[in-house]
Amino acid sequence: MAVAPIAHKPELTPEQVEDVFRRQFGSRYTIEKWKGPMTIRRDFLVVKNAFVGVSVKLEQGQNETKLVYTGLSPKLWARLLFSGLLSFFLWNGITNEVKQLIETAPEFK
């Protein structure tokens, strides 16, 4: 799991963050609402396929705003089938794309 501090923007909503990701990745990847267990709070997923995706969550603190993201298999059966080190190699590319977007998007500066 990675944590990326961005400019403090208390008015920023998860839907606005999702829109930024949709504009950047919508032609290549699917952006989906989080449908996983509510004990693991995420706002949305960037999905490449059943095996490769990144979950994203906006966290607002009193004096900070940050995005938390992590590579995962979007489908439960794929998570059960490909957990461990192999998963890291599958997620590495898309996770780096998400990191680059967070670092360069003007909406997060």
N, C-alpha and C positions, 0 to 999 in steps of 0.2 A: 504494500500500500504506500502510495506517495502522497505527500501533502504539499500543495503549492500555494504559498501566500500570494495574494493579489492585492491591488489597491483596495483600501478600506472603502467599501460601498454598501452601507447598511440598507440602501433601497434596492439593491440587486436581489432578484428572486431566482429560484431554481428554474422557472419557466424562461426567464431571460437568458440564463446560462445555456439552457437547452437550445434556445433559438440560435445562439452563437455557434454551437456545435452543429446544428442542423444546416446552417448556411455554409459552414466549412466542409462538412463531411457528408451532407445529404445526398450528393450525387454518387458517392462511392460506398457508403455504409448506411445501415438502417439505424435510426435513433428511436429507441423504445423507452416507454415508461418502465420503471422498476416494478417487477411483478414478483420478486423474491420474498423471502420471509421478512416480516416487518421488524424482526429483531435485528436485522442487518439493514440499516437505513441507507438507501441510495436514492437519488433523484431520477436518474435515467441511465441507459446503456447506449454505448456506441457499439454496434454489432456488425462484424465483418461476415461471420457465418456461425453455425451452431457451436463451433469449437473456440472461436476467437472473438473477444469483445473486451470492452473496458467499462467499468461502472464509475459513475461520477456523482459526487455529492457536494453541494454548496454548504459551507459552515460559516455562520455569522457569529462572531464574538463581540464583546463589548467594544473593543478597539481594533478588531481585525476581521478580515474576510479571507477565506481560503477555500480552495477546491481540493477535495480528497478524491483520488482516483486509483483504481487497481485493475489489472488484467484479470479476466475470468472467462470461463466458458459460459455463454448465455443460457444454454440448455442444461438442465440438471443431469440428464443422462450423459452428456458430454463431460460434465465436471466429474462424474463418477468414473468414467472411462479413462480420462486423461488428466489425472491430478499429478502433482509433483513437478519434477524438473522438466519434463517434456512440455508441460504447460507454459513454463517460463519462456521457452524458446518460441512457442506459438504466439504468445502475447507481446513479445518484446517490440515488434515493429509498430503495431497499432498504439501501444502505450507510449512509445516515443513520439508518434504523431500527435497524440493528445497533449503530451508535455510541451511540444513545440507550439501548439495552438495557444495553450494557457500562457506561455511566455511571450507570445507576440501579438495576441489579439488586443486591439485598442480598447475594447470594452472592459478589459481586465487591468488596464494601466491607470 
